[in-house]
């Protein structure tokens, strides 16, 4: 074919389906899944291609993969050309605009001399780590690089229960919960290069993770986060079980909204296992 569905997120073609412009010219052909791999259908020897009348034109945007491609049908003779052109469009041409926009922003923020040096000093994986941080959360590193405020100390009961919960989730391999908790408190699921000692606040300066006393909160409350300053206000919980349940309820609701009114009284019903 000479065109591609831009709405697909991977290299695939759509055969006879109600939401595409593709159609089959033979009712005797065996059924084909709506989304199939180009390698499976085009490069295999399952059936003749011409009766399928493939043009893979999506309902939104039609892109000619080769000059005049919108008028060409995929055949045995040109199927490899189609697959190569489709993959080139998916992996390079279709991404050119976003990549150029990203480069424009990067060059506006980072001096060209620094970028030139970085090309020789950093591998792509290292650049990724600098920009995006790490998914792996080290609970001990987190605790070592945390300060307390508002009258709390490392030995305060609420603080101890907080770290007991974090250590329990870490011991269970629940990185997803640790990431959710970090996102609830800081706005990010990732840890910067260098660990928690390198957390930054809203102004770009370093700001250690902070546990503060929630003087405005009751023992039944969820914790309150101040993501811009990496701070979590802890209520005066009455037991470890209550602390664990409320922390879990907070991260559950934090995935969609930050409004305790929507989950008031629901924390005890959350499975903390």
N, C-alpha and C positions, 0 to 999 in steps of 0.2 A: 504494500500500500504506500501511498504517498502522503498520508496524513495521520495525525495522532490525537487521541483524547487527552487534552491537557489536564483534565480533572482527575486522572489516575495518578497515584503516587508512586507507581513502580512500572517497569516495562511490561506491559500486558496489552492484549487486544480484546475487543469485545465483539463476539459474534452475534448471531440473531437474537436480539433482545428488545423488549418493548421501549426501552429508554435510549435507544441509539438509532443511528441512521443506517446501520448495517443490516443486511438481510441475506437470507439463504434462498437460492433459486431452485432447490430440490427438496421436496418433502420426504424423499427416500433416504436422505443422509442420516446417519446416526446422530443422536442428540449430542451437542457440544456444550460444556459448561459455559456460563456467561463470561467468566473471566478465566483465561487460560494462559499458560506461558507461551511466548513466541517460539521457544525452542521445541515445545511439545507439538504444536500444531503445524508450524511452518517448516521446521527443519527435519521433522520426522517423515515417515512414509505412510501415515495413517490413511490418507485419502487424497483425491485430486483437489487442488486448491481453487481452480477456476470456477467450479460450480458454486463455491461459497460467495463469490462476488464481494470479497473483502475490500473495504476502503477505510475501515476503522475511523469514521468521522464522528466525533462526539457532538453532543447537543449544544455545546457552548463555543468552543474555538476549534477551527480547523487549521492545522499547520502543515504546510507542504514540506516534507522531509527532504525531497529532492526537487529540482526544477521541473515543473509540470506534473508533479506527483499526484495532484488531486484528480487527474484524469487517467491514472495508471492503476491497474489491478495487480494484486500480488499473484505471481505465477511461480511455477517450479524454477523458471530461469532467473527470476529476480528476487526470490525470497531472501537470499542471504544479504543482498543489497538493502532490502527493507529492514531486516533485523539490525544490521550495522547502523543504518541511518536512524532508526528509532532509538537505539541505545545511545548514539551520539547526541541526539536531541535531549533525551532524558537526563543524561549525566553531564552534559556540557552546555549545549546551546540554551536550554530552558533555564539554566541557573546563572547565565551570564549577567543578567540585570541585577539580581540580588547580590551576587558576588561583587560586582562593581560598586554597588551602593555601600556594601560593607567596607570595601577597600577605601572608598571616599571618606567614610566616617573614621576609619582607623588612621588614615593619613592626616586628617584634621586634628586628631587628638595626640598622635605620637609623631615627634620630629622625624623627618626622613632619614637623618643620620642614624638615629636609634634603630629604625626599621632595617636599614642596610646592615648594621652590625648584628642585629638579631637573626638575620637570615643565616649568618655563619655560626652563630652561637647556640641557637635553639632548634631542636627537632620539632616537627609538627605536633607531636604528642605533648611536648613541653609548652608550646604556645597554647594549645587547648587547655592544659592544666592552669596556666596563668589566667586565661580568660574566664574559664568556667569553674575552676576549683575541682574538688574531689567529692565523689559520692560517699566514700568510706568515712564513717564517723567513728573516731576513737573516743570512747566515753571517758577514759582516764585523762586524755589530753584536754577534753572539754572541761572536766572538773578542775583540773590544774589551772586553767586559764579563765576562771570565773571569779568575779568579785561579788560581794554582797552589799546591800544598801538599805536605807530606811529602818535601821535597827536590827536587821537580820545579821547573823554571823554564820560561819561554816558549820557551827554546832547547833544552830537553831533547828527545831524539830521539822519545820516545813522544808528546810533546805536538805536535811538528811533524807527525808522521805522523797524529795525530788530526785536526788542522786540514787537512792535505792531503786526507784522506778527506772531511771535511765540505765543503771547497771543490769537490772533484770532484763530489760529489752535487749541490751547488748549481748548478754549471756544466751539469750534465746535466738540470737542471730536476726533480730527484728530491725534490720537497718531501715526498713520502710517506716517504722514508727519513729525511729530517731530522726530520720529526715523530715517527717511530718512535724515533729516537735520543734526542730530547728527552724523550719519554715514558718511555723506559727509565731515563734519568738523573734526571728530576724528578717523574715521575708525571703530567705534563700534556703534551699535544700542542700546546698553544697558548702564544703569547708574550703576556705582559701588556701593557696599554697603556703606552707609554713604552719598550718594548723590553726587552732582557735586563737592563738596569740595575735593573729593577723586579721581578725574581724574588723570591719570598718563600719562607721556610723553613717548618717545621712550626709555629712559634710566631707566624706572621703577620708577622714582621719581614723586612726585605730581606735576601737572602742570595744573593750572586753565585754564578753557576755556577762550580764548582771542579773542577779536574783534580788528582788526588792520586796519589802513587806507591803502587802496590799491593804493599806489602812482603810480603804473604802470598801473592802470586800468582806463578806460574811463567811462563816465556815462552810456554807452550802454553795459558795460561788465557784465558778470556773476561774482559772488564772487569767490575767489580763496581760496582753503583750503590747510593747512599744517597739515595733520593728525598726523604726528609724534610729533607735539608740540601743538596739540589741538587749532589751530589758524585759524581764518577765516578772510581773507582780504576783506573789503567791498569797492565797488566802490562808487564814488560820485554821487549816484542816484539823479534824479531831482524831484522825487515825490514818495509818499507812494505806489501808484499803480505800478510804475516801480520797486520799491524795491521788492514788493510782487511777481510780475511776474518773476523777475530774480531769486529770491530765489527758487521759485517753479520750474523754468526751470532747475536750477542747480541740485536740488535733483532728478528731472526726469532723466536727462542725467547721473547723478552720479550713477544710478543703474547699468549702463553698461560701462561707460567710463568717463574719466575726460579730455575732449577735447572741449574747447569752439568753436573751428573751425567747429565742427560738428553741432553746434546748433546756430551759430551766426545769429542773426536776428530772431530767432524762439521764443524768450522769450515772446514777446507780443502776440503770438498766443496761449500760454498755458492758459488753463482755471484755474483761481485762485479761483474758488468757493469752 
